[in-house]
Amino acid sequence: MSVSQLARSIKASPTLKLNETAAKLREKGEPVIHLGGGEPKSKAPLDAVLNCATQLNTGEVRYAPADGLPALKKAVIRYTEEQYGQAFAPRNVIVSSGAKQSIMTLLYAILEPKDEVVYPAPYWVSYPEMAKLAGGVGVAVLPEDGTFQPSVPDVADRVGSYTKAVILNSPNNPSGIMYTREFIAEMVEFCEKRDLWLIMDDLYNRLVFDGQKAPNPYDFAKNVGPSSKLVVVQGVSKMYAMTGFRIGWALANPEVVEAMTNIQGHQTSGPVTVSQWAAVGALSGVQTSIESLRLTLENQRNLMVERLSAIPGVHVTKPSGTFYCFPDFSAYVRDSQRLAELLLERVRVVTVPGKEFGMEGHLRLSYCGTVKDIMDGLERIKWALDPQAPNELYIGGRKLVRDWA
């Protein structure tokens, strides 16, 4: 059996693949610690669960409009007014099966074959493959100064005649860095002047630490009307810990929303109805769960950064948000894939290789699990890397002997 050339060119999502690997090892009784995960451990808000259950109890679970339930669109519009200070109409909103589908459908709607999509590195693992699926070409931008903070000249150097869109993800997965207000302002101006689509992947913008607030792109936009090419993508997965409900949305001009709706209608017909009602409950209900999650993540970030900083040779940049850290382990092993495999095989710690995010030598570590997982996982990593460490380590009742260089 043969598959298409496109199918052969698309790689599996490394994060989802790692989740599967960790699950299989746990089923075998292996003492796995998953520091590669991308979902909070807190429960979905009660208002979301009750709203979902109420709909289920009616037994009337039917198709929804391809662009989302009117009730959820109304909740999204209210949320956008409160959080972004921007008023939109229902025709500016499309609800999708997760923020990932919102971005994917948008790329289908705006890209011609060979059009380029530019994004700073490190970047979310799916951006290159999503651009490819839509017939385009992903173009990564490596910051000239070697940090995780890009500059407009960095981006401008990679923008050419085929460039159609720029994607900014801030706070950033995998680095946790939040782009500066000045950079966001300059990028909004740059994209408007160059007539480029600016896609703001804002999925983590409520999970920000140290008293900071994520920059609002609408504060700098001169054009938010029918011809605007600014698109903001949001969802309930991260801030409400509702990853399994698969609900996200995009805010865009009516023409592109209509095009996205037509495409989505042929893909999935529309998001799952009961999940949409759950999202209505989350957006309209008590909002304390977001702050509770944010505080928990901030404390666990502090713990992870402190423990990583104690490992000689590891360079760590303190995250400003999200639940990810992206330390540099190149002083030990430059090949991040080989390092991730060593840690999984030798000490049963799951991490994500930095090369999947466009930066070799790094690993993405998540601090959205338990404090115990963070402490034990980093203890195992330190033992695996430090040649001066004791020769033996006990995990899960098993004695490990350090027999590698």
N, C-alpha and C positions, 0 to 999 in steps of 0.2 A: 504493500500500500504506500502511496506517495502523498505527501502534503504539499501545500503551496510554498513557493519561495518565500513569501512573506511570513508564513507560519514558521518556517525553518529559521528565519532571521530573528524571531522574537525569543528572548530568554525568559525563563521562569522567574517569577518574583522571588528574589533571594530571601526576603523577610518571611514570606509565606512558606517557602521551602524549609526554612529553619524552624518555623513553628511546627511543621509536620515532623521534622527530624526529632525535635525535643519531645513531642508527644509520643512518638514511637519508642524512644528510649525510656521514657517514664513508664510506659506500659510494660516494659521488660523489667521494671524495678530498679532502673539506674537512678542514682542520686543526682539528677540533672538540675542545674540552676540556670534559668533562662534570663540572661541580661540583654537579650536581643529583641525583646518584645516591644510592641507598639500599641498596647492598650492598657488603660488604667485598671487597677484591681477593684476600685470602688464600684458600688452597685449603681444601676441606672436610677434616676430620680423617681420617687414614689409617684409623683404626678404623671410621669411618663408611663409607668407600669399600669396604673389604674386606668388611664385613658385608653391604653391598648386593650386591657382586659374588658373594659366596658364594651368596646367595639366587638371583640371576640364573642362576648356573651350574647350579643344580639343574633349571632349566627348569620348576619347579613354582611359578608365580606366579599365585596364585588370589585370590579375594575374601577380605577380612578382615572381622571383625565391624565393624558400623557405628560402634562407639565406640572401635575401636582394638584392635590385637593385645594379647593378655595379656602378652606379653614386654615390649612397649613401656610398657604401663600399669605394670608392675612397675618398670621403669627410671625412669619419671616419679615414682612413689611414693618410690623410693629417693632420687632427686635432690631432691625436695621435703623429705624428712626432713633431708638434708644442708644444704640452702641456706636453708630456712625454719624448720627445727626443728618441723615439723608432720607428724604421721602421718595418712595417709589410707588408705582402702580402695579397691579397684578401682572400686566403685560411685560414688566421688567424682571419677572422672577420665574425661574424654572427649578422645580424640585426633581432630584435624581436619586438613584440608588447609591448613595454615597457621594462625597465630594469628588472621588476619583472618576465616577461616571460624568459628573458635571464638567470636569476638565476634558475628559476624553471626547464627549459630545461637542464641546466648544471647539476643540481642535478639528474635528470632522467638519464643523460648520464654517471655519474660516481659512483652512489651509488648502492651497492648490498643490499638486505634485511638486516636490523638491523645495517647497517653501521651508524656511528655517525658523526654528523656535529657539530662542536664546535664554539661558538660565545660568545663574552663578553656581559655581562649585564651592563646597559640596552641595549636591542636589538630591532631591528625593529620587529613589531608585527607578521609579516608573516613568519619569519625564522623558528619557530618551526613547523608551519603547512605545510610549503613547504617541510621540511625534511620528515615529516610524509607522505605527498602525494607521495614522491619519494621512500617510503619504508624504509626510514632511521629513525634515532632518533636524535632529537635536544638536545644538551647539553649546558646549559648556564654556563658562568664563572662569578662568582661574585668577583670583585676585593677585595683582602684581606684587603686593607687599608680603605675600605668603600667609596672610591671616584669613579668617573666615568672613571678613567684612569687605564686600566689593565696593568699587567706586564707579562712577558714571564713565570715566575714561576707559576703565576695564571693559565695561559692557559695550561702549561705543566702538572699541577696537574690533569686536566680533560681529558687529552689525554691518550687513552688506546689502546688496541689491535684492537678495532673495529672502531677507529677513522679514517675517510677517508678524511675529509676536515675541514678547519677553514675559517670562514667568518669574515672579518673585515669591519666595516662601519665607515669611518672617513672622514670628520666630521660626528658625530654620530647623528642618529635619534633614540632616542628622546632628548638626553642630550645637543646636540650642541657642545660637546667636541671634539677637534681634537687630535688624538693620536700622541704622540711625534715621532719625527724622529728616535730616538733611539729605541723605541718600534717597529716601522715598520721595521727597519733594522734587529733587532733581530728576529722578527717573520718570515721574509723572509728566514733568515738563518736557523731558527728552522725548518720550513716546508720543506726546501730543504733537510736538514739532515735526517728528519724523513719520507721523501717521502710522504708528505701530500699535498693535493690540498690547495692552498691559494687563496681564492676568495676575491678580493678587491671590495667592493661595494662603488664606488667612485662618486656616484650620486651628492654629494654636494661639491666636492672638488674645485670648482671655487667660491663658496660662503663662503669665509673665511675672517675674520675681523682682524683689528688691525695690518695691514701690514704683516701678516703672509702668508705663502704659504704651501699648503698641501704637505706632504712628497710623493715623487715619488717612488713606490715600485721597479721600474726597475733600480733605482740607486743602489740597493743592491743585485739584483738577479745575481747569477753566471750562471744560466741556463735559457736562453730565447729562446732556440732552440726547435726542434721538440719534445723533451721529457719534456719540461717545464710544471710544474703543477701550474704556476702562471696564474690566470685569472683575468682580470680587466673588470668590468662592468660599463658602462656609459650610458647616455641617454640625451635627450633634455628636458625632463619634467621639471626639477627644474631650471637649469641655464638659460634656454631660456623661462621659464614660458609657456611651451607647454604641459601641463599635458594631455589634451584631445586628442592630436595627437597620443599618445601611441607608441612612438618609442624609443627603447633602443638598446644597442648592447653589445657584449662580445668580448674580445680579448683573444685568447687562441691558444693552439697548433693545427695544422691542423687535427690531428686524432679526437680530441674531438669536434672540430667545425663540422667535417663531421657527427659525431654521433648526435650532437645537431640538425643539419640540417635535418637529416632523421626523428628525433622525431618531430621537428617543422612542417615538411612537412605533417605529419599525424594529427597534432593538428589544425593548422590554415592555412595551405598551404603557409603562408608567411604574413608579415605585410601589412597593407593597403597601396596601391600604392601611393595615393595622400598624405598620411601622410609622406611617405618616401621622396617624392619630397619636402614637406615642410621642412623636416629635412635637406635635401641638401641645401635648401635656407638659413636655420639658420646657418649651419656650414660654408657655403661658403660666406655668406653675411657680412654686417657690424656687428662688434662684440660689439658695444658700449652698447647694451641692458644688457649684463651680468654685466658690471661694474656699470651701473645705478641701476640695481636691487640689487647688492651687497651693494652699498652705502646706499640705502634705508633701506635694512635689518639691516645694522650695526647701523644706527641711531635708528631704531625701537627696536632693541635689547637693546640699551642703555636705552631707555625709559622704557621698560618692566623690566629690571633688577633694575633700580632705584625705580620704583613703588613697585615691589615685596619686595625689601629690606626694604621698609618703613612699611611693615606689620609685627608686632611683632610675633616672633616665626617661621617665614618662613625662611628657609635656601635656598639660591639660589646660584648655581655655574654659573659664567658668561660664556655663550656659546662662542666658538671660531669661529663658523660658523653655517651653515644651517639656518633655521628660526624657531627653536624650543628652548624652555627653559624647564627645568625639575626640578622645585622647590620642596622642601620637606615640606609637610604640616602635617607631622605626629605629630607635637606638638598640632595640633587641632584634626585631625581625622586620625587614622592609616589606616583604611579601605578606600583605594582610590576609590573603586567602589561606596561606600556609599557617599563619599564626592562629587564625580562627579555627582551623582544623586541628591544630595541636592542642588548643585549649579545650575543644570539645572532646577529643579522643583521650587526652591525658587526665584532665581534671573535671570533665563533664560540665563545662561552663559554655553556654551558647552566647556568641557575640556575632556581629555582622561585619564582614570585611569592608574596610574603607574604600577599596577600589570600586565597589558597587555604587558608591556615592561620588565617584570622580576624584578621590584623593587616596593615593596609596600610602601605606605606613600607619594608617589610623584604623581604629575599631569603633563601631557605634555601640555604646553601652546604654542601657535603659535603666532609669531609677524609678520606674512606675510600679515595680513589684513591692516586695516587703523589705523592711529594714534588714531582716535576717538574711535574705537573699543577697542584698547588696554587700553586707559585711562578709558573709561566707564566700560569695563569688569572687570578690576582690582579694580575699585571703588566698583563695586557690590560684588566682591569676598571678599574684605576687610570688607564691611558692613555685609555680611553674616556670617563671622567668628568672628568678634570682638564683644564680649559681652558688651563692653563699647560704642559701636556705638549708634547713635540716634535710637530710636525705629521705625522710619519711613523712607522710601526711595521711591522716585518717579522715575519710569522708564516707558517710553513710555506713559506718561499721566496717569499711574496707580499708586496708592498708595500701597506700600507693608508695612506690619506690621510685625516686628520681633517677632514671636511667637514660636521660637524654642530655645533650649539651645545651 
